[in-house]
């Protein structure tokens, strides 16, 4: 029932996604867990020449994307062990492959409320993601903003993007 609920509800949250695209001028997507990966189920792109395209339905790894880490950070240890492969695949030089380091990173994400991918999955791509919760406060999806590395400097992430994504995620979760 939760998957049906969130999938149906996402259609009602396109306005929050559109607002986030307008505010950030970056690509925004909502992703859900499916077969051990995060799968974008709704994507909105800005009207600008250089933008990232997040294809609907293309699986994203959990351990090295902001969308995946935003989900994992709010799961229990047993669920995390069940979701992640024994060996964490390396995609770039920044990909977390050590479980202990990833666990520490997930604790920080849970505390701050959002996850960041600084080129961990694709070298020149950055993203910020937050959990989307259902009526029972269970994380059922994630909301992410993604763009090229040159536009996602640490200061912009901290002062602009993270607060905007967090606000949009809370608005969607509160419905």
Buried (B, 14 or more C-beta within 10 A) or exposed (E): EEBEEBBEBBEEBEEBBEBBBEBBBBBBBBBBBEEEBBBBBBBBBBEEEEBBEBEEEEBBBBBBBBBBBBBBBBBEEEEBEEBBEEEBEEBBEEBBEEBEEBBEBBEEBBEBBBBBBBBBBBEEBBBBBBBBBBEEEEBBBBBBBBBBEEBBEEEBBEEBBBEBBBBBBBBBBEE
